[in-house]
């Protein structure tokens, strides 16, 4: 990628996973032409999208954030994931165009207030919603989960030729028993299977971090280390 587009490094900032650590990101030039064409190759190199930015953690003193992806062809749901699918058999899943609606925004705000209260994200307005979840160049769709007419969740999903990226999932915080985060990833795997896409990218895995441990359950999982993808032991 470096011979095609400029890369920038952010200033040091507080790490979102370890408050005592300082983080930096490598960011693809957001003004580069044809970011839509760069997105697939960027995913394959471990980059992730947040809003209109493609970034990769590049911290001088820490290499804890490891890109990870599900091998779609080899994936088989484990016992807990099969129970999740059965528990949510009454949900209808549809592919929808991305963007703001009052219904989505209300659900998003409820989710953030329940999961990230006081973290700076829980007062997201309509502009914040649109800016964070989609970009003009991104191949984004919203997988909507409905129980009848009621919106239970949205899996924000980028669909590139080389891989599906699980960007963000938000859901009704009163429906924790349904495990809708897990359900969303399973639906993204099914989407990739339907479209013949080989990988579902889950962002970064951090060994020993409680918020990241769920990713280990989606097997086979590959991680990117030393410039290549390898099977997670």
NORWOKA-V363495 format. One record per residue. SS is DSSP state (h for helix, s for strand, l for the rest). PHI is phi in whole degrees, 0 to 359 (* if undefined). OMEGA is omega in degrees with one decimal (999 if undefined). Layout:
ss=<SS	SS>
phi=<PHI	PHI>
omega=<OMEGA	OMEGA>
This chain:
ss=<l	l	l	l	l	l	s	s	s	l	l	l	s	s	l	l	l	l	l	l	l	s	s	l	s	s	s	s	l	l	l	l	l	l	h	h	h	h	h	h	h	h	h	h	l	l	l	s	s	s	l	l	s	s	s	s	s	l	s	l	l	s	l	l	l	s	s	s	s	s	s	l	l	l	l	l	l	l	h	h	h	h	h	h	h	h	h	l	l	l	l	s	s	s	s	s	s	l	l	l	l	h	h	h	h	h	h	h	h	h	h	h	h	h	h	l	l	l	l	l	l	l	l	l	l	h	h	h	h	h	h	h	h	l	l	l	l	l	l	s	s	s	s	s	s	s	s	l	l	s	s	s	s	s	s	s	s	s	s	l	l	l	l	s	s	s	s	s	s	s	s	l	h	h	h	h	h	h	l	h	h	h	h	h	h	h	h	h	h	h	h	h	h	h	h	l	l	l	s	s	s	s	s	s	s	l	l	l	l	l	l	l	h	h	h	h	h	l	l	l	s	s	s	s	s	l	l	s	s	s	s	l	l>
phi=<*	294	271	251	208	286	243	241	248	288	289	301	213	294	293	283	250	228	300	275	252	253	239	217	238	267	235	292	313	293	265	294	289	61	299	298	283	280	298	301	301	294	302	295	261	98	287	224	261	227	62	264	247	257	222	218	304	219	259	295	252	207	234	290	282	242	302	218	210	269	281	296	298	272	291	225	298	277	300	295	290	294	295	299	297	296	296	251	295	274	269	262	248	228	272	232	294	286	136	282	222	298	297	295	295	299	294	301	295	298	296	295	294	280	261	226	300	79	268	97	263	280	241	292	270	299	292	299	304	293	292	280	268	214	220	302	261	277	275	262	227	253	274	264	250	232	250	64	271	277	280	261	192	221	257	284	227	262	242	259	297	272	182	265	250	279	283	192	232	230	205	298	293	277	247	303	296	279	54	290	296	297	302	298	295	299	290	291	297	296	300	298	299	300	262	69	261	283	223	245	271	255	81	243	251	235	302	81	272	298	281	251	297	300	293	297	280	262	252	284	250	250	237	254	223	54	79	214	270	226	291	289	299>
omega=<-173.7	178.5	-179.2	-171.2	178.6	174.2	179.1	174.9	-179.9	172.3	176.9	178.8	-179.5	-179.6	179.2	-177.5	179.3	-172.2	-178.2	-177.1	176.1	-176.8	170.3	178.4	168.2	-172.9	173.2	179.1	-177.7	176.9	-179.2	175.9	173.2	175.5	177.6	179.1	180.0	-170.8	179.6	176.1	178.6	176.1	-177.7	177.1	174.0	-179.4	-179.6	178.6	167.7	-172.9	179.5	-176.4	170.8	-172.6	176.4	177.5	-178.2	-173.2	-174.5	-172.5	-174.3	174.9	-174.3	-177.2	-176.2	177.5	179.6	179.8	177.6	171.4	-171.2	-177.4	-177.1	-173.0	171.2	-179.2	176.6	-174.5	-179.9	179.0	175.8	176.4	177.5	178.9	179.5	-178.9	-177.6	-178.8	179.5	-179.0	172.8	-179.8	178.9	175.2	-177.0	174.1	179.3	173.7	-176.4	160.9	179.5	179.4	178.5	-177.1	178.2	178.9	179.3	179.9	178.4	179.4	-178.3	-179.9	179.6	-173.2	-173.8	-178.5	178.4	-177.4	178.8	179.7	-168.0	176.3	-175.9	176.1	-176.2	180.0	177.2	179.7	-177.2	-175.9	-176.8	-168.8	-178.5	175.8	-178.1	-176.4	-171.7	179.7	-170.0	165.6	176.9	170.1	-179.0	176.5	-178.7	170.2	-167.8	178.6	-173.3	178.3	179.8	-176.6	177.0	172.7	179.2	-166.6	173.3	-174.6	175.2	-178.7	-175.5	-177.5	172.0	179.3	176.1	-171.7	-177.1	175.0	174.2	-173.0	-178.8	-177.3	176.6	-177.0	-178.6	-176.4	-179.4	-176.9	-174.4	173.2	175.9	179.5	179.7	178.6	178.0	177.5	177.2	174.3	178.7	176.5	178.6	178.1	-178.9	-174.7	178.8	-178.6	-167.1	-172.7	166.0	-177.8	-176.3	-178.5	-173.2	173.5	178.3	-178.6	175.6	-179.6	-174.3	-179.5	-177.4	-171.7	-178.4	-176.5	179.7	-175.3	-179.9	-173.4	-1.6	178.6	176.5	175.0	-178.5	178.5	177.2	173.5	177.2	178.8	178.4	177.7	174.7	-178.9	999>
